Amino acid sequence: MSSPVVVLKDVSKSFDGVTVLDRVSLSILAGEVHGLIGENGSGKSTLVKILGGVHAPDRGSEIWLQRPNGLAIVHQDLALVESMSVADNVGISTGFERALVAPISSRREAGIVRSLAEKFGISLDPERLVRELSPAERSVVAILRALRQLGEGSRGNVIVLDEPTAALPRGESIRLLELLRTMARNGTAVLYVSHRMSEVLSVCDRVSVLRSGSLVATQNSAESNESELTHLMLGYELGEFYPEKHVSANEAVRLEVRNLNHGAIAEVSFSAKVGEIVGITGLAGMGQDDLPYLIAGGRTRLNGEVRVDGRSVDGSARSARRAGIELVPGNRQRDALWLGGTAMENLTLPHLAKLWRGLRISAKRERELAESEMRQYAVRPMSPSLEITKFSGGNQQKIVLARVLRQKPRVLLLHEPTQGVDAGAKKEILNVVRAAADEGAAVVVFSSDSEEVAQLCHRVLIMRYGTVSAALAPGEVSEERILSLSQRASAGAERRLDA
């Protein structure tokens, strides 16, 4: 058996008297991919921040690293500069290893990146701009940056990957997971933090499970399964995961999109009926990520028409909101939350006009509204005055949904609604989406998660280079067909581009 390169013993951490980690002990071995799973709020992020030196553990905790400077962390937010090249993004982490006033050698930097990439079987042009890369390639750049930061050699090095595939479709995730196995074979230890159980089981040698700040198990992946790990993570059986696909008796078309054009989006048309959930998906970069913002007025459309209940909606966000269109963005921290506010402030901002009493807002009514929404959507902890940044990703997403759904939308646009969310919170969120459709909203889900789209949506549209290339009617929708059509559309387009 390989020797440990990281050992944690009785690691604890409390914030304002609240215990976040409680005597966690685990080891990570050289050449091992070690999975770390748990619900949002279970303590994973705090543990990673302690390893990275952001937080100091409580007294009595012990942390040992074989190489004190041999640990690097790749966060879900990759922190890449899109206008810079691959080589520049990789080299900037070490100051390009040059004297303060010495010039940067582009040739030398490109050579270093090629050498690192070849070591792990990666083909990547050092001179390409990051903005031109696929999501998986961007993750690879962040990993190469971490490898350079660690320096020569692999023995004793540890790379922590925090949700590296959260925004990736399955095909691109597989490419990244293959890289992790190559890194492990070369002696690098990998701590892999993820909510995707199937990926954890496929790539990890061992898996540690956190629940409410405590380590409840460390198991060999080959001897475990998704059901067992989910039970350990949640402390209860999850049961039937996806909600039933109720079919609305109302055949009225609520949302119509006609000949929408903008940048790479070309002549996109589709509709969604009252109570219907429509999925729009495709491989990375095919245009499905731009559509919700064009419909909701977050980006200016070149031409085309959007109609709600037969009435035209111009391209402004104000007009879209007035027509009953509500959007839950894919990047909730950047586009949907006030990070300087509390949970209560984030929940009540759109409703302040109803909370005025005399010349000021009624603090009592504001708190009552926040508590009611948090209780209805099972937000944990039940602390309206707690800073929004102290809530886990899943509970932040519930707060965004609660605020949006209180507006009683006619059209609900969801961009990657369960990205970076644990299994328990994901089930709760999908049930909320199903309930919104049952109440009459036309729901459109824009997602790269083919399983989620197949299980949740009545109809599914496949995007290819900015256009709708295929449509699956009710009864035709399955994950296999979605993947097959997505890959076929991409391959067909590539053949025509090469001709």
PyMOL commands that set and color helices and strands:
alter all, ss='L'
color gray80, all
select helices_A, chain A and resi 44-51+86-97+106-119+130-132+135-150+170-185+197-203+221-223+226-234+291-296+317-322+332-335+343-354+363-376+388-390+393-405+423-438+450-456+479-498
alter helices_A, ss='H'
color red, helices_A
select strands_A, chain A and resi 4-15+18-29+33-38+62-65+71-74+158-162+189-193+206-211+214-220+253-262+265-273+277-281+303-308+311-313+325-328+356-357+360-361+411-415+442-446+459-464+467-472
alter strands_A, ss='S'
color yellow, strands_A
deselect
rebuild
show_as cartoon
